[in-house]
Amino acid sequence: MIEFLSQPIVLAVWLAAVAVSLVIVVRDLRENNSHLMSLMKAVWVLTVAYSGPLGLTIYWLTGRSAISSDGTARRAFRSVAHCYSGCGMGEIVGVSLAAGLLGLGNWTTAIVTFALAYLFGFALTVGPMVQNGVAFRQAMKDAAIAETPSITVMELVAILIGLYVAGGAEMGETLFWTSLILSLSCGLLAAWPVNVVLIRKGVKEGMMDPRHTHHGHGAQDA
């Protein structure tokens, strides 16, 4: 696995797949799903940017107005994507800063990465809630309850896989980036069953059915 991920051609093929996936998702959002909230459009673009064809598949099956039905599984994937768009950005910044630029040790990098991922994911939940009229303190409380389990599982899986595959790799090495890609997508998938449970238990509602979303509607709890 490590030898495979260390090959530059693997990274090149993945980047090409991501580019094609981004073209598809942006075009579909513009032509067929322009009614979606701006936040969710950004969520889907970022999800595809991080996870390429996997992100595109999740969008295609759960985030479009063309879906035939909705349910807990689809709501959970939309909820994960919402969380992932912020956490993924925090993780990329954290790993690049701590390991790539500062050359910090593995566990220090893990702590910095987790903190930034949590901060970015948390902010992406609290911000829209406050914009929709929820008091800041209440938004902080609700976000902490709803998002902490999902973010924790997502980041623990992603960070541990990243450390196992490429602990000590430098930014100039192909393995640094391919391991980040792999770890991000594994974290995304690991958080999905957590969100299924949270939605079934009523801890969170999940994002709105894309067939019923219109401009100006606020997002439900992620």
C-alpha positions in Angstrom: 0.0 0.0 0.0 2.7 2.5 1.0 4.8 1.7 -2.1 1.7 2.2 -4.3 0.8 5.5 -2.7 4.4 6.7 -3.1 4.2 6.6 -6.9 3.8 10.1 -8.5 1.5 8.6 -11.2 -1.0 7.7 -8.5 -1.2 11.3 -7.3 -1.4 12.5 -10.9 -4.3 10.2 -11.8 -6.1 11.2 -8.6 -5.8 14.9 -9.3 -7.1 14.3 -12.8 -10.1 12.4 -11.3 -10.7 15.2 -8.9 -10.6 17.8 -11.6 -13.2 15.9 -13.7 -15.4 15.4 -10.6 -15.3 19.1 -9.8 -16.3 20.0 -13.4 -19.3 17.6 -13.1 -20.4 18.8 -9.7 -20.1 22.5 -10.5 -22.0 22.1 -13.7 -24.7 20.0 -12.1 -25.1 22.5 -9.3 -25.4 25.4 -11.7 -27.7 23.7 -14.2 -29.9 21.3 -12.2 -29.6 22.3 -8.5 -29.3 26.0 -8.5 -32.1 26.1 -5.9 -29.7 24.7 -3.2 -28.5 27.0 -0.5 -25.2 28.7 -1.2 -23.7 26.9 1.9 -24.6 23.5 0.6 -23.2 24.3 -2.8 -19.9 25.2 -1.2 -20.1 22.0 1.0 -20.5 19.8 -2.1 -17.7 21.5 -4.0 -15.3 21.1 -1.0 -16.4 17.5 -0.5 -15.6 16.6 -4.1 -12.3 18.6 -3.9 -11.2 16.5 -0.9 -12.5 13.1 -2.0 -12.9 13.3 -5.8 -15.1 10.5 -7.3 -16.2 9.4 -3.8 -17.4 12.9 -2.9 -19.1 13.1 -6.3 -20.9 9.8 -5.7 -22.2 10.9 -2.3 -23.4 14.1 -3.9 -25.1 12.3 -6.8 -26.9 9.9 -4.6 -27.9 12.2 -1.7 -27.5 15.9 -2.5 -29.4 16.4 -5.7 -33.1 17.3 -6.3 -33.2 14.3 -8.6 -33.0 11.7 -5.8 -36.1 9.5 -5.8 -36.6 9.5 -2.0 -34.9 10.6 1.2 -34.2 8.8 4.4 -31.8 8.6 7.4 -29.0 7.2 5.3 -29.1 10.1 2.8 -29.6 12.7 5.5 -26.6 11.3 7.3 -24.4 11.5 4.3 -25.4 15.2 3.8 -24.7 15.8 7.4 -21.3 14.2 7.1 -20.5 16.2 4.0 -21.4 19.4 5.8 -19.1 18.5 8.7 -16.4 17.2 6.3 -16.2 20.4 4.3 -15.0 22.3 7.4 -13.0 19.5 9.1 -11.2 18.6 5.9 -10.0 22.2 5.4 -8.8 22.2 9.0 -7.0 18.9 8.6 -5.3 20.0 5.4 -4.2 23.3 7.1 -3.1 21.5 10.2 -1.1 18.8 8.5 0.5 21.2 6.1 1.4 23.6 8.8 2.5 21.3 11.6 4.2 18.5 9.6 5.0 20.1 6.3 6.2 23.6 7.3 7.2 23.3 10.9 8.4 19.7 10.9 6.7 18.9 14.2 6.6 15.4 15.6 3.8 13.0 14.8 1.8 13.4 17.9 2.2 17.1 18.1 1.0 17.2 14.5 -2.0 15.0 15.4 -3.0 17.4 18.2 -2.7 20.5 16.0 -4.6 18.8 13.2 -7.4 17.7 15.4 -7.7 21.1 17.0 -7.9 22.9 13.7 -10.3 20.4 12.1 -12.6 20.7 15.1 -12.4 24.4 15.0 -13.2 24.6 11.3 -16.0 22.1 11.5 -17.5 23.7 14.6 -17.4 27.1 13.0 -19.2 25.9 9.9 -22.0 24.7 12.1 -22.3 27.6 14.5 -22.0 30.3 11.9 -25.2 29.5 9.9 -27.1 28.9 13.1 -26.3 32.3 14.4 -27.2 33.8 11.0 -30.5 32.1 11.3 -31.3 33.8 14.5 -30.1 31.3 17.1 -28.4 32.9 20.1 -24.6 32.5 20.0 -24.5 30.6 23.4 -27.3 28.3 22.3 -25.7 27.7 18.9 -22.4 26.8 20.6 -24.2 24.4 22.9 -26.2 22.7 20.2 -23.2 22.4 17.9 -21.1 20.9 20.6 -23.7 18.2 21.3 -24.5 17.5 17.7 -21.0 17.7 16.1 -18.5 16.5 18.6 -19.1 12.8 18.2 -19.0 13.0 14.4 -15.9 15.2 14.3 -14.1 13.1 16.9 -14.6 9.9 15.0 -13.8 11.5 11.6 -10.6 13.0 12.8 -9.4 10.1 14.9 -9.7 7.8 11.9 -8.2 10.2 9.5 -5.3 11.2 11.8 -4.4 7.6 12.8 -4.5 6.4 9.2 -2.4 9.4 8.1 0.2 8.7 10.8 0.3 5.0 10.0 0.7 5.5 6.3 3.0 8.5 6.1 4.3 9.4 9.5 7.4 11.5 9.0 6.8 12.1 5.3 7.7 15.6 4.1 5.6 17.9 1.9 7.8 17.4 -1.1 7.1 13.6 -1.0 4.2 12.1 -3.0 3.3 10.0 0.0 2.6 13.1 2.1 -0.3 14.1 -0.2 -1.6 10.6 -1.1 -1.8 9.7 2.5 -3.7 12.9 3.3 -6.2 12.1 0.5 -6.7 8.5 1.8 -7.0 9.6 5.4 -9.6 12.3 4.6 -11.8 9.9 2.7 -11.5 7.2 5.4 -12.6 9.8 8.0 -15.6 10.8 5.9 -16.8 7.2 5.6 -16.1 6.4 9.3 -18.3 9.4 10.4 -21.3 8.3 8.4 -22.6 5.6 10.8 -22.1 8.0 13.7 -24.4 10.5 12.0 -27.0 7.8 11.2 -27.1 7.0 15.0 -27.3 10.7 15.9 -30.2 11.4 13.5 -32.1 8.3 14.6 -31.6 9.3 18.3 -32.8 12.8 17.5 -29.6 14.5 18.5 -29.4 16.1 15.1 -31.8 16.5 12.2 -29.4 16.4 9.3 -29.5 18.7 6.3 -32.7 19.4 4.4 -34.0 17.2 1.6 -32.5 18.8 -1.5 -35.9 18.4 -3.3 -37.5 20.8 -0.8 -34.7 23.3 -0.4 -35.1 26.8 -1.8 -33.0 29.9 -1.7 -33.3 31.8 1.6 -34.2 28.7 3.7 -31.9 28.2 6.6 -30.0 25.0 7.1 -31.2 22.5 9.6 -28.8 21.2 12.2 -25.9 19.5 10.4 
